[in-house]
């Protein structure tokens, strides 16, 4: 099978001996959205930097669209598109001028770039502000300009590195409307890192989680959640912490009890929520423990992430969120 992105036992060791990647093997299929998640310092940014030719791997193999990233970096830079979390636009220039620079870096001649720039400005709803300096753009306009710069050369593979960090929910929704429209117009593979697990869950066809330089989970989000083989029950009680936790932990079928706060809220890990909820109610009633609320749900990617890394995703922070530096001339 031909892959859009493939790595085989990819490794990276920095001067001084720090090993950032340990035998990372990934395969991203053409046309899919592939979510790439990991805590701060896990190796996420190093992986992206290798794939976008900013860094050379120390060992192993990586290819983009069948091309070896270590042997042919110039070809790779003309093949991929990049949209960073931080803005790379020159605020002193207009939107159109920024796109002209981006097109030139991707190797497009002026004759080739002019119709493409007109098209992406219209597609990103920026035509009316194309000749306005970027310093006057709103946050949403800047995001759309970043997309335009990343796709002006019509790449088959687009890297999105924390693209919606800092946007409000409406801005995030609009951003993904544009991305979906792009995929509907032309075949495109998207490699996504995101600070929002719900975003990765809803948008990704498959995801990979990296921790301590290695892949610890990989597959469709639904599959990874199903592999936990448990449900979650959230309860709110009226008893003191020690008493309530002990009572809940004794209910047959409860695997673990997690305290969620200081207001009597707990999360129970159970095998089958529909079978155990009556037992929870009966056990609490027998112990004189009043239940203020009870609800059930299936695990989310938050629980998957916690299980495979031992950390809540919000603990990861955004220490790597700035992403790799733009590639040298020949790419953006």
C-alpha positions as CSV (number, residue, x, y, z in Angstrom):
1,X,0.0,0.0,0.0
2,X,1.2,3.5,-0.8
3,X,1.3,5.7,2.2
4,X,1.1,9.5,2.4
5,X,3.5,9.4,5.4
6,X,5.4,6.5,6.7
7,X,8.1,6.1,9.3
8,X,10.0,3.0,10.3
9,X,11.9,2.8,13.7
10,X,12.6,6.5,13.4
11,X,15.0,7.9,16.0
12,X,16.5,11.2,16.9
13,X,19.3,11.9,19.4
14,X,20.4,15.5,20.0
15,X,23.9,16.6,20.7
16,X,24.6,15.9,24.4
17,X,22.9,12.5,24.3
18,X,19.2,13.3,24.7
19,X,17.1,10.8,22.8
20,X,13.9,12.5,21.7
21,X,12.6,9.7,19.4
22,X,12.9,6.0,20.0
23,X,12.0,3.8,17.1
24,X,8.8,5.6,16.0
25,X,6.8,3.7,13.4
26,X,3.8,5.4,11.8
27,X,1.8,5.0,8.6
28,X,-0.6,7.6,7.5
29,X,-3.0,6.7,4.6
30,X,-3.7,9.0,1.7
31,X,-6.7,11.3,2.3
32,X,-7.1,10.7,6.1
33,X,-6.9,13.1,9.0
34,X,-4.3,11.7,11.3
35,X,-4.2,13.0,14.9
36,X,-0.8,13.1,16.7
37,X,-1.0,13.6,20.4
38,X,1.5,13.6,23.3
39,X,2.4,15.3,26.5
40,X,5.0,18.1,26.7
41,X,8.4,16.8,25.8
42,X,7.1,13.5,24.5
43,X,8.7,13.9,21.1
44,X,5.7,15.3,19.1
45,X,7.5,18.4,17.9
46,X,10.7,16.5,17.1
47,X,8.7,14.0,14.9
48,X,7.0,16.9,13.0
49,X,10.4,18.6,12.6
50,X,11.8,15.4,11.0
51,X,8.8,14.9,8.7
52,X,9.0,18.5,7.5
53,X,12.8,18.3,7.0
54,X,13.7,20.8,9.7
55,X,15.7,18.1,11.5
56,X,17.5,15.0,10.1
57,X,16.8,11.7,11.8
58,X,19.6,10.0,13.7
59,X,18.4,6.5,12.6
60,X,15.4,4.9,11.0
61,X,13.5,5.9,8.0
62,X,10.8,8.5,7.1
63,X,9.1,9.2,3.8
64,X,6.5,11.6,2.5
65,X,4.4,10.5,-0.5
66,X,7.1,7.9,-1.2
67,X,10.0,10.3,-1.0
68,X,12.8,9.8,1.6
69,X,12.8,12.9,3.8
70,X,16.5,12.6,4.6
71,X,17.7,12.2,1.0
72,X,15.4,14.6,-0.8
73,X,14.4,17.4,1.6
74,X,13.9,20.0,-1.2
75,X,11.3,17.7,-2.9
76,X,9.5,17.3,0.4
77,X,9.3,21.0,1.1
78,X,7.6,21.6,-2.3
79,X,5.1,18.7,-1.6
80,X,3.8,19.6,1.9
81,X,1.9,22.5,3.3
82,X,2.4,23.8,6.9
83,X,0.0,25.7,9.2
84,X,1.6,26.6,12.5
85,X,0.0,27.6,15.8
86,X,2.0,30.8,15.8
87,X,1.5,33.2,13.0
88,X,4.3,33.3,10.4
89,X,2.8,36.2,8.5
90,X,4.7,39.5,8.2
91,X,2.4,42.1,9.8
92,X,3.9,45.0,7.9
93,X,2.8,43.4,4.6
94,X,-0.6,42.8,3.1
95,X,-2.3,39.5,3.0
96,X,-1.7,39.3,-0.8
97,X,2.0,40.1,-0.3
98,X,2.4,37.4,2.3
99,X,0.9,34.9,-0.1
100,X,3.2,36.0,-2.9
101,X,6.2,35.3,-0.6
102,X,4.8,31.9,0.4
103,X,4.2,31.0,-3.3
104,X,7.8,32.0,-4.2
105,X,9.2,29.8,-1.4
106,X,7.2,26.9,-2.7
107,X,8.7,27.4,-6.1
108,X,5.8,28.9,-8.0
109,X,6.5,31.4,-10.7
110,X,4.6,34.7,-10.7
111,X,2.5,33.5,-13.6
112,X,1.6,30.3,-11.7
113,X,1.1,32.0,-8.3
114,X,-1.3,34.9,-9.4
115,X,-4.3,32.7,-10.2
116,X,-3.6,30.5,-7.2
117,X,-3.5,33.5,-4.9
118,X,-6.7,34.9,-6.2
119,X,-8.3,31.5,-5.7
120,X,-7.2,30.9,-2.1
121,X,-8.1,34.5,-1.1
122,X,-11.6,33.9,-2.4
123,X,-11.7,30.4,-0.8
124,X,-10.6,31.7,2.6
125,X,-13.0,34.7,2.3
126,X,-10.1,37.2,2.4
127,X,-10.5,38.8,-1.0
128,X,-11.9,42.0,0.4
129,X,-9.0,42.4,2.8
130,X,-6.3,41.0,0.6
131,X,-4.6,44.4,0.2
132,X,-4.9,45.4,3.8
133,X,-1.8,45.1,6.1
134,X,-2.0,42.0,8.3
135,X,-1.5,44.0,11.5
136,X,-5.2,45.0,11.0
137,X,-6.5,41.5,10.6
138,X,-8.6,39.8,13.3
139,X,-7.6,36.5,14.8
140,X,-9.9,34.6,12.5
141,X,-8.5,36.4,9.4
142,X,-5.0,35.5,10.4
143,X,-5.9,31.9,10.8
144,X,-7.4,31.9,7.3
145,X,-4.4,33.6,5.9
146,X,-2.2,30.9,7.5
147,X,-4.3,28.2,5.7
148,X,-4.1,30.1,2.5
149,X,-0.3,30.3,2.7
150,X,-0.1,26.6,3.5
151,X,-2.2,25.5,0.5
152,X,-1.3,28.1,-2.1
153,X,0.8,25.5,-4.0
154,X,-2.0,22.8,-3.7
155,X,-0.2,20.3,-1.4
156,X,-1.3,16.8,-1.2
157,X,-0.2,16.6,2.5
158,X,-1.0,19.4,5.0
159,X,0.6,19.6,8.5
160,X,-1.5,21.4,11.0
161,X,0.4,22.1,14.3
162,X,-1.9,23.2,17.1
163,X,-3.9,25.2,14.5
164,X,-6.8,26.3,16.7
165,X,-5.0,26.9,20.0
166,X,-6.2,30.2,21.4
167,X,-9.3,30.4,19.2
168,X,-12.8,30.5,20.8
169,X,-15.2,27.7,20.1
170,X,-16.8,29.6,17.2
171,X,-13.4,30.3,15.7
172,X,-12.4,26.6,16.0
173,X,-15.6,25.6,14.3
174,X,-15.1,28.0,11.4
175,X,-11.5,26.9,11.0
176,X,-12.6,23.2,10.5
177,X,-15.3,24.3,8.1
178,X,-12.6,25.6,5.9
179,X,-10.5,22.5,6.2
180,X,-13.4,20.2,5.4
181,X,-14.2,22.4,2.4
182,X,-10.6,22.0,1.2
183,X,-10.7,18.3,1.5
184,X,-13.9,18.2,-0.5
185,X,-12.3,20.2,-3.2
186,X,-9.1,18.3,-3.6
187,X,-7.5,15.1,-2.2
188,X,-5.5,16.0,0.9
189,X,-4.0,14.2,3.8
190,X,-3.9,16.1,7.1
191,X,-1.4,15.4,9.9
192,X,-2.8,17.2,13.0
193,X,-1.5,18.0,16.4
194,X,-4.0,19.6,18.7
195,X,-4.3,20.8,22.3
196,X,-8.0,19.8,22.2
197,X,-8.8,16.1,22.6
198,X,-12.4,16.5,21.6
199,X,-11.1,18.0,18.3
200,X,-8.9,15.0,17.7
201,X,-11.7,12.6,18.6
202,X,-14.2,14.2,16.3
203,X,-12.0,15.0,13.3
204,X,-9.3,12.2,13.2
205,X,-9.8,9.0,11.2
206,X,-6.9,7.6,13.3
207,X,-4.6,8.9,16.0
208,X,-1.3,8.1,17.5
209,X,-0.2,9.0,21.0
210,X,3.5,9.5,21.6
211,X,5.1,9.5,25.1
212,X,8.8,9.4,26.2
213,X,9.8,9.3,22.5
214,X,7.8,6.2,21.5
215,X,4.3,5.4,20.2
216,X,2.2,4.1,23.1
217,X,-1.2,3.8,21.2
218,X,-2.3,4.0,17.6
219,X,-5.6,3.4,15.9
220,X,-9.1,4.9,15.2
221,X,-10.4,6.8,18.2
222,X,-13.4,4.5,18.7
223,X,-11.1,1.5,18.7
224,X,-8.8,3.0,21.3
225,X,-11.7,3.8,23.6
226,X,-13.2,0.4,23.2
227,X,-9.9,-1.3,24.1
228,X,-10.2,0.2,27.6
229,X,-13.0,-2.3,28.2
230,X,-14.7,-0.1,30.8
231,X,-17.4,2.5,31.2
232,X,-17.5,5.5,33.5
233,X,-20.1,6.4,36.2
234,X,-20.0,9.9,37.6
235,X,-21.7,10.3,41.0
236,X,-22.2,13.2,43.5
237,X,-22.7,12.3,47.1
238,X,-23.6,14.1,50.4
239,X,-21.2,12.2,52.7
240,X,-17.6,13.0,53.7
241,X,-14.8,12.1,51.4
242,X,-13.4,9.1,53.3
243,X,-16.8,7.5,53.9
244,X,-18.2,8.0,50.4
245,X,-15.1,6.7,48.7
246,X,-15.0,3.5,50.8
247,X,-18.7,2.8,50.2
248,X,-18.4,3.3,46.4
249,X,-15.2,1.2,46.2
250,X,-17.0,-1.8,47.9
251,X,-19.7,-2.0,45.2
252,X,-19.1,-5.2,43.2
253,X,-17.9,-4.5,39.7
254,X,-16.3,-1.1,40.6
255,X,-12.7,-1.2,39.4
256,X,-11.5,2.2,40.6
257,X,-12.8,5.3,42.3
258,X,-11.4,8.8,41.5
259,X,-12.3,11.8,43.5
260,X,-13.1,14.8,41.2
261,X,-13.2,17.6,43.7
262,X,-14.2,18.7,47.2
263,X,-17.9,18.7,46.6
264,X,-18.6,14.9,46.8
265,X,-18.1,14.2,43.1
266,X,-16.5,10.9,42.1
267,X,-15.8,9.0,38.9
268,X,-16.1,5.2,39.0
269,X,-14.5,2.9,36.4
270,X,-16.7,-0.1,35.9
271,X,-17.0,-3.0,33.5
272,X,-20.6,-2.4,32.3
273,X,-22.3,0.8,33.5
274,X,-25.9,-0.4,32.6
275,X,-25.4,-3.5,34.9
276,X,-23.7,-1.8,37.8
277,X,-25.8,1.4,38.3
278,X,-28.6,-0.4,40.2
279,X,-25.9,-2.0,42.5
280,X,-24.4,1.5,43.2
281,X,-27.8,2.9,44.1
282,X,-28.6,-0.1,46.3
283,X,-25.3,-0.1,48.1
284,X,-25.4,3.7,48.8
285,X,-29.0,3.4,50.0
286,X,-28.1,0.6,52.4
287,X,-25.1,2.6,53.8
288,X,-27.3,5.7,54.2
289,X,-25.3,7.6,51.6
290,X,-27.4,10.0,49.7
291,X,-26.8,10.3,46.0
292,X,-27.4,13.8,44.6
293,X,-26.7,12.8,41.0
294,X,-25.5,9.8,38.9
295,X,-24.7,9.6,35.2
296,X,-22.9,7.2,32.9
297,X,-20.8,7.5,29.8
298,X,-18.3,5.7,27.7
299,X,-14.6,6.6,27.9
300,X,-13.3,9.6,26.0
301,X,-9.8,10.2,24.6
302,X,-9.0,11.8,27.9
303,X,-9.3,8.4,29.6
304,X,-7.3,6.7,26.8
305,X,-4.6,9.4,27.2
306,X,-4.5,9.0,31.0
307,X,-4.3,5.2,30.7
308,X,-1.4,5.0,28.2
309,X,0.6,8.0,29.6
310,X,-0.3,8.2,33.2
311,X,-1.1,11.9,32.9
312,X,-4.1,14.0,32.2
313,X,-3.9,15.8,28.9
314,X,-4.2,19.2,30.4
315,X,-1.0,18.4,32.4
316,X,0.9,18.3,29.1
317,X,0.7,22.0,28.8
318,X,1.8,23.7,25.5
319,X,5.5,23.6,26.0
320,X,5.8,22.1,22.5
321,X,3.0,24.0,21.0
322,X,5.2,26.5,19.2
323,X,6.1,23.8,16.8
324,X,9.1,23.5,14.5
325,X,10.7,26.5,12.9
326,X,9.7,27.1,9.3
327,X,11.9,25.1,6.9
328,X,14.7,27.0,5.0
329,X,14.3,28.3,1.5
330,X,12.4,26.0,-0.7
331,X,9.6,25.5,1.8
332,X,7.7,27.6,4.3
